[in-house]
Amino acid sequence: MASRRYPALNVSAGVLRVMALVAPPRAELELRTPTAIAAARGTEYLADVKPAISAFVVLRGTGGGVQCAGRRTGRGSPRRKTGH
């Protein structure tokens, strides 16, 4: 995910509601946190970002969902849950 050139948000802490619902084909929105990089297309999700862990909950989506990759910081790892 990190090698592609897509719009990106760098977030160090907080709770976000990300709505990456409309995008050109093959475009993704990246969310970079201290412990993870998440890329989404056609998806609405929540992100809970803390210095040691990042959690993502998919609310709805028509695209590929949220793809997560851990960052090599030694401070935790991403968690992915599907919303109801």
C-alpha positions as CSV (number, residue, x, y, z in Angstrom):
1,M,0.0,0.0,0.0
2,A,2.7,2.5,0.9
3,S,4.4,2.5,-2.5
4,R,1.4,3.8,-4.4
5,R,0.6,7.5,-4.7
6,Y,-2.9,8.0,-3.3
7,P,-4.3,10.8,-1.1
8,A,-3.3,10.1,2.5
9,L,-4.1,11.3,6.0
10,N,-1.5,11.1,8.7
11,V,-3.1,10.7,12.1
12,S,-1.2,10.3,15.4
13,A,-4.3,9.9,17.8
14,G,-8.0,10.2,17.8
15,V,-11.3,8.7,16.5
16,L,-12.3,9.3,12.9
17,R,-15.2,8.5,10.6
18,V,-13.7,8.0,7.1
19,M,-16.1,8.1,4.1
20,A,-14.1,6.9,1.1
21,L,-17.3,6.2,-0.9
22,V,-16.6,7.9,-4.2
23,A,-13.3,7.5,-6.0
24,P,-11.9,7.0,-9.5
25,P,-11.2,3.4,-10.5
26,R,-8.3,1.9,-8.6
27,A,-7.9,5.0,-6.3
28,E,-7.7,4.5,-2.6
29,L,-7.6,6.8,0.4
30,E,-4.7,5.9,2.8
31,L,-4.9,6.5,6.6
32,R,-1.5,6.4,8.2
33,T,-1.2,5.9,11.9
34,P,1.7,5.2,14.2
35,T,1.1,1.4,14.0
36,A,-0.8,0.9,10.7
37,I,-1.5,2.0,7.2
38,A,-5.1,1.5,6.1
39,A,-6.3,1.9,2.5
40,A,-10.0,2.1,1.6
41,R,-12.1,2.4,-1.6
42,G,-15.9,2.5,-1.7
43,T,-16.0,2.1,2.1
44,E,-17.2,4.0,5.2
45,Y,-15.3,3.0,8.4
46,L,-14.3,4.2,11.9
47,A,-10.7,4.4,13.0
48,D,-9.7,4.5,16.6
49,V,-6.0,5.6,16.6
50,K,-3.8,5.5,19.7
51,P,0.0,5.6,19.9
52,A,0.3,1.9,20.6
53,I,-2.7,0.4,18.5
54,S,-5.0,1.2,15.6
55,A,-8.5,-0.3,15.3
56,F,-10.7,-0.1,12.2
57,V,-14.5,-1.0,12.0
58,V,-16.2,-1.1,8.6
59,L,-19.6,0.5,8.6
60,R,-20.6,-0.1,5.0
61,G,-18.9,-0.4,1.7
62,T,-19.3,-1.3,-2.0
63,G,-15.6,-1.5,-2.8
64,G,-12.7,-3.5,-1.4
65,G,-13.2,-2.7,2.2
66,V,-10.3,-1.6,4.4
67,Q,-6.9,-3.2,3.8
68,C,-4.5,-2.9,6.7
69,A,-0.8,-3.3,7.0
70,G,1.2,-3.0,10.2
71,R,4.0,-0.5,10.4
72,R,7.4,-1.7,11.7
73,T,7.4,0.4,14.9
74,G,7.4,-2.3,17.5
75,R,4.5,-0.4,19.3
76,G,1.6,-2.6,18.4
77,S,-0.4,-3.9,15.5
78,P,-3.6,-3.1,13.6
79,R,-6.9,-4.8,14.4
80,R,-9.7,-5.1,11.8
81,K,-13.4,-5.7,12.7
82,T,-16.4,-5.8,10.5
83,G,-19.4,-3.6,11.6
84,H,-23.0,-4.7,11.7
